[in-house]
């Protein structure tokens, strides 16, 4: 299905529907995904999953994935039906990184436009700058943002493994109306045997 009137503001690889990240309607229903509400993760050898929780609200705000000596933080957002959010989000991220005293450059990566940033490290990580890659893909009515750290930010081989992990994610937008830019709700995965 090709749409010649596609809104240019959607930013996604041409093969997104077949190679991911997938919309829930495109995912293989028999694969053993870990259901986190707004996203589903395909388990793989060597993958560790962390949920990042907001202190005040106890709401899960991001999913952290440790894989291939790298970290990948992902967040799914509601997006408008017609346009995308990645072009606008990149501008905001660039401004944020610069405001924190970091350096950032936009480049064409394997998933389209991305930001390569040197961001000030957290106090617990020692001083200095750490490298991070900001990636994003606009899907149907959703936007998936990722931040790659560790080896995947600088080593192309590790980066390719993390990009593959990012592309295996399924976004579950749901049918209920949501304002664009709202975080699609995330939840704890069900543990085997629990009701």
DRENVEX-373487 format. One record per residue (C-alpha): x, y, z negated; residue number from 1. Coordinates in nm, 3 decimals. Layout:
<nodes>
<node X="X" Y="Y" Z="Z" num="NUM"/>
...
</nodes>
This chain:
<nodes>
<node X="0.000" Y="0.000" Z="0.000" num="1"/>
<node X="0.168" Y="0.318" Z="0.114" num="2"/>
<node X="0.032" Y="0.656" Z="0.031" num="3"/>
<node X="0.157" Y="0.921" Z="0.272" num="4"/>
<node X="0.021" Y="1.196" Z="0.048" num="5"/>
<node X="0.220" Y="1.082" Z="-0.256" num="6"/>
<node X="0.296" Y="1.361" Z="-0.499" num="7"/>
<node X="0.669" Y="1.430" Z="-0.476" num="8"/>
<node X="0.696" Y="1.482" Z="-0.850" num="9"/>
<node X="0.679" Y="1.108" Z="-0.924" num="10"/>
<node X="1.030" Y="0.978" Z="-0.973" num="11"/>
<node X="1.073" Y="0.601" Z="-0.936" num="12"/>
<node X="1.266" Y="0.358" Z="-0.718" num="13"/>
<node X="1.071" Y="0.257" Z="-0.407" num="14"/>
<node X="1.069" Y="-0.106" Z="-0.529" num="15"/>
<node X="0.937" Y="-0.028" Z="-0.880" num="16"/>
<node X="0.617" Y="-0.230" Z="-0.835" num="17"/>
<node X="0.815" Y="-0.544" Z="-0.745" num="18"/>
<node X="1.137" Y="-0.494" Z="-0.947" num="19"/>
<node X="1.006" Y="-0.301" Z="-1.248" num="20"/>
<node X="0.953" Y="-0.147" Z="-1.486" num="21"/>
<node X="0.611" Y="-0.297" Z="-1.436" num="22"/>
<node X="0.262" Y="-0.179" Z="-1.501" num="23"/>
<node X="0.061" Y="-0.431" Z="-1.704" num="24"/>
<node X="-0.142" Y="-0.507" Z="-1.390" num="25"/>
<node X="0.179" Y="-0.608" Z="-1.204" num="26"/>
<node X="0.337" Y="-0.828" Z="-1.472" num="27"/>
<node X="0.357" Y="-1.205" Z="-1.449" num="28"/>
<node X="0.090" Y="-1.323" Z="-1.697" num="29"/>
<node X="0.266" Y="-1.651" Z="-1.781" num="30"/>
<node X="0.595" Y="-1.499" Z="-1.896" num="31"/>
<node X="0.654" Y="-1.509" Z="-2.274" num="32"/>
<node X="0.664" Y="-1.135" Z="-2.341" num="33"/>
<node X="0.711" Y="-0.984" Z="-2.688" num="34"/>
<node X="0.401" Y="-0.765" Z="-2.724" num="35"/>
<node X="0.481" Y="-0.427" Z="-2.880" num="36"/>
<node X="0.154" Y="-0.258" Z="-2.783" num="37"/>
<node X="0.251" Y="0.009" Z="-2.531" num="38"/>
<node X="0.532" Y="-0.204" Z="-2.390" num="39"/>
<node X="0.615" Y="-0.570" Z="-2.354" num="40"/>
<node X="0.973" Y="-0.697" Z="-2.362" num="41"/>
<node X="1.093" Y="-1.015" Z="-2.197" num="42"/>
<node X="1.314" Y="-1.199" Z="-2.448" num="43"/>
<node X="1.663" Y="-1.289" Z="-2.329" num="44"/>
<node X="1.978" Y="-1.438" Z="-2.476" num="45"/>
<node X="2.175" Y="-1.185" Z="-2.683" num="46"/>
<node X="1.894" Y="-0.929" Z="-2.707" num="47"/>
<node X="1.822" Y="-0.768" Z="-3.045" num="48"/>
<node X="1.512" Y="-0.557" Z="-3.094" num="49"/>
<node X="1.467" Y="-0.270" Z="-3.343" num="50"/>
<node X="1.159" Y="-0.059" Z="-3.403" num="51"/>
<node X="1.224" Y="0.308" Z="-3.480" num="52"/>
<node X="0.970" Y="0.439" Z="-3.729" num="53"/>
<node X="0.886" Y="0.801" Z="-3.813" num="54"/>
<node X="0.930" Y="0.849" Z="-4.189" num="55"/>
<node X="0.624" Y="1.067" Z="-4.257" num="56"/>
<node X="0.364" Y="0.888" Z="-4.048" num="57"/>
<node X="0.513" Y="0.534" Z="-4.049" num="58"/>
<node X="0.433" Y="0.539" Z="-3.678" num="59"/>
<node X="0.662" Y="0.345" Z="-3.442" num="60"/>
<node X="0.809" Y="0.612" Z="-3.213" num="61"/>
<node X="1.063" Y="0.412" Z="-3.009" num="62"/>
<node X="1.193" Y="0.064" Z="-2.942" num="63"/>
<node X="1.567" Y="0.007" Z="-2.969" num="64"/>
<node X="1.721" Y="-0.279" Z="-2.774" num="65"/>
<node X="2.079" Y="-0.392" Z="-2.833" num="66"/>
<node X="2.216" Y="-0.587" Z="-2.538" num="67"/>
<node X="2.547" Y="-0.631" Z="-2.349" num="68"/>
<node X="2.745" Y="-0.418" Z="-2.599" num="69"/>
<node X="2.499" Y="-0.139" Z="-2.529" num="70"/>
<node X="2.193" Y="0.017" Z="-2.682" num="71"/>
<node X="1.876" Y="0.106" Z="-2.495" num="72"/>
<node X="1.611" Y="0.317" Z="-2.664" num="73"/>
<node X="1.278" Y="0.318" Z="-2.479" num="74"/>
<node X="0.960" Y="0.521" Z="-2.514" num="75"/>
<node X="0.644" Y="0.491" Z="-2.302" num="76"/>
<node X="0.437" Y="0.806" Z="-2.245" num="77"/>
<node X="0.099" Y="0.871" Z="-2.089" num="78"/>
<node X="0.127" Y="1.056" Z="-1.759" num="79"/>
<node X="-0.114" Y="1.219" Z="-1.519" num="80"/>
<node X="-0.259" Y="1.003" Z="-1.244" num="81"/>
<node X="-0.119" Y="1.221" Z="-0.967" num="82"/>
<node X="0.219" Y="1.353" Z="-1.074" num="83"/>
<node X="0.512" Y="1.235" Z="-1.278" num="84"/>
<node X="0.696" Y="1.359" Z="-1.586" num="85"/>
<node X="1.061" Y="1.268" Z="-1.523" num="86"/>
<node X="1.159" Y="1.581" Z="-1.325" num="87"/>
<node X="1.022" Y="1.809" Z="-1.598" num="88"/>
<node X="1.156" Y="1.589" Z="-1.881" num="89"/>
<node X="1.510" Y="1.598" Z="-1.737" num="90"/>
<node X="1.510" Y="1.978" Z="-1.754" num="91"/>
<node X="1.397" Y="1.968" Z="-2.120" num="92"/>
<node X="1.659" Y="1.706" Z="-2.211" num="93"/>
<node X="1.933" Y="1.903" Z="-2.039" num="94"/>
<node X="1.838" Y="2.213" Z="-2.240" num="95"/>
<node X="1.824" Y="2.012" Z="-2.567" num="96"/>
<node X="2.168" Y="1.856" Z="-2.515" num="97"/>
<node X="2.322" Y="2.196" Z="-2.434" num="98"/>
<node X="2.153" Y="2.351" Z="-2.738" num="99"/>
<node X="2.313" Y="2.082" Z="-2.958" num="100"/>
<node X="2.656" Y="2.168" Z="-2.819" num="101"/>
<node X="2.676" Y="1.872" Z="-2.583" num="102"/>
<node X="2.762" Y="1.851" Z="-2.214" num="103"/>
<node X="2.530" Y="1.712" Z="-1.949" num="104"/>
<node X="2.532" Y="1.648" Z="-1.576" num="105"/>
<node X="2.258" Y="1.525" Z="-1.347" num="106"/>
<node X="2.349" Y="1.249" Z="-1.105" num="107"/>
<node X="2.193" Y="0.990" Z="-0.879" num="108"/>
<node X="2.198" Y="0.657" Z="-1.058" num="109"/>
<node X="2.074" Y="0.310" Z="-0.964" num="110"/>
<node X="1.723" Y="0.402" Z="-1.088" num="111"/>
<node X="1.713" Y="0.748" Z="-0.932" num="112"/>
<node X="1.801" Y="1.080" Z="-1.094" num="113"/>
<node X="1.955" Y="1.044" Z="-1.439" num="114"/>
<node X="2.142" Y="1.254" Z="-1.690" num="115"/>
<node X="2.488" Y="1.165" Z="-1.812" num="116"/>
<node X="2.539" Y="1.346" Z="-2.140" num="117"/>
<node X="2.802" Y="1.383" Z="-2.407" num="118"/>
<node X="2.602" Y="1.441" Z="-2.723" num="119"/>
<node X="2.733" Y="1.521" Z="-3.070" num="120"/>
<node X="2.752" Y="1.197" Z="-3.267" num="121"/>
<node X="2.548" Y="1.154" Z="-3.585" num="122"/>
<node X="2.741" Y="1.217" Z="-3.907" num="123"/>
<node X="2.732" Y="0.844" Z="-3.985" num="124"/>
<node X="2.912" Y="0.771" Z="-3.656" num="125"/>
<node X="3.202" Y="1.007" Z="-3.726" num="126"/>
<node X="3.259" Y="1.334" Z="-3.548" num="127"/>
<node X="3.299" Y="1.396" Z="-3.179" num="128"/>
<node X="3.084" Y="1.335" Z="-2.877" num="129"/>
<node X="2.929" Y="1.010" Z="-2.765" num="130"/>
<node X="2.824" Y="0.927" Z="-2.414" num="131"/>
<node X="2.457" Y="0.866" Z="-2.333" num="132"/>
<node X="2.264" Y="0.809" Z="-2.011" num="133"/>
<node X="1.906" Y="0.934" Z="-1.995" num="134"/>
<node X="1.694" Y="0.742" Z="-1.744" num="135"/>
<node X="1.327" Y="0.767" Z="-1.660" num="136"/>
<node X="1.074" Y="0.613" Z="-1.428" num="137"/>
<node X="0.725" Y="0.736" Z="-1.344" num="138"/>
<node X="0.470" Y="0.458" Z="-1.308" num="139"/>
<node X="0.093" Y="0.461" Z="-1.250" num="140"/>
<node X="-0.042" Y="0.687" Z="-1.529" num="141"/>
<node X="0.268" Y="0.632" Z="-1.744" num="142"/>
<node X="0.629" Y="0.742" Z="-1.777" num="143"/>
<node X="0.901" Y="0.522" Z="-1.930" num="144"/>
<node X="1.206" Y="0.697" Z="-2.073" num="145"/>
<node X="1.527" Y="0.525" Z="-2.170" num="146"/>
<node X="1.849" Y="0.631" Z="-2.339" num="147"/>
<node X="2.151" Y="0.409" Z="-2.280" num="148"/>
<node X="2.442" Y="0.419" Z="-2.525" num="149"/>
<node X="2.748" Y="0.205" Z="-2.590" num="150"/>
<node X="2.921" Y="0.021" Z="-2.305" num="151"/>
<node X="2.624" Y="0.069" Z="-2.070" num="152"/>
<node X="2.679" Y="0.447" Z="-2.067" num="153"/>
<node X="3.025" Y="0.423" Z="-1.910" num="154"/>
<node X="3.092" Y="0.067" Z="-1.789" num="155"/>
<node X="2.912" Y="-0.011" Z="-1.459" num="156"/>
<node X="2.888" Y="-0.385" Z="-1.532" num="157"/>
<node X="2.730" Y="-0.337" Z="-1.876" num="158"/>
<node X="2.520" Y="-0.056" Z="-1.727" num="159"/>
<node X="2.379" Y="-0.291" Z="-1.462" num="160"/>
<node X="2.275" Y="-0.541" Z="-1.733" num="161"/>
<node X="2.097" Y="-0.269" Z="-1.931" num="162"/>
<node X="1.929" Y="-0.132" Z="-1.616" num="163"/>
<node X="1.805" Y="-0.486" Z="-1.545" num="164"/>
<node X="1.668" Y="-0.503" Z="-1.901" num="165"/>
<node X="1.497" Y="-0.164" Z="-1.854" num="166"/>
<node X="1.342" Y="-0.283" Z="-1.528" num="167"/>
<node X="1.204" Y="-0.598" Z="-1.693" num="168"/>
<node X="0.988" Y="-0.391" Z="-1.933" num="169"/>
<node X="0.611" Y="-0.394" Z="-1.887" num="170"/>
<node X="0.421" Y="-0.076" Z="-1.977" num="171"/>
<node X="0.071" Y="-0.129" Z="-2.115" num="172"/>
<node X="-0.099" Y="0.205" Z="-2.062" num="173"/>
<node X="-0.448" Y="0.089" Z="-2.158" num="174"/>
<node X="-0.770" Y="0.234" Z="-2.024" num="175"/>
<node X="-0.844" Y="0.495" Z="-2.289" num="176"/>
<node X="-0.791" Y="0.860" Z="-2.198" num="177"/>
<node X="-0.469" Y="1.011" Z="-2.333" num="178"/>
<node X="-0.319" Y="1.355" Z="-2.282" num="179"/>
<node X="-0.007" Y="1.345" Z="-2.061" num="180"/>
<node X="0.319" Y="1.332" Z="-2.263" num="181"/>
<node X="0.149" Y="1.151" Z="-2.554" num="182"/>
<node X="0.346" Y="0.850" Z="-2.674" num="183"/>
<node X="0.160" Y="0.532" Z="-2.579" num="184"/>
<node X="0.103" Y="0.360" Z="-2.919" num="185"/>
<node X="0.358" Y="0.096" Z="-3.016" num="186"/>
<node X="0.301" Y="-0.181" Z="-3.271" num="187"/>
<node X="0.487" Y="-0.451" Z="-3.457" num="188"/>
<node X="0.509" Y="-0.776" Z="-3.264" num="189"/>
<node X="0.293" Y="-1.058" Z="-3.396" num="190"/>
<node X="0.503" Y="-1.319" Z="-3.571" num="191"/>
<node X="0.441" Y="-1.677" Z="-3.461" num="192"/>
<node X="0.189" Y="-1.842" Z="-3.691" num="193"/>
<node X="0.034" Y="-1.520" Z="-3.822" num="194"/>
<node X="-0.338" Y="-1.459" Z="-3.769" num="195"/>
</nodes>
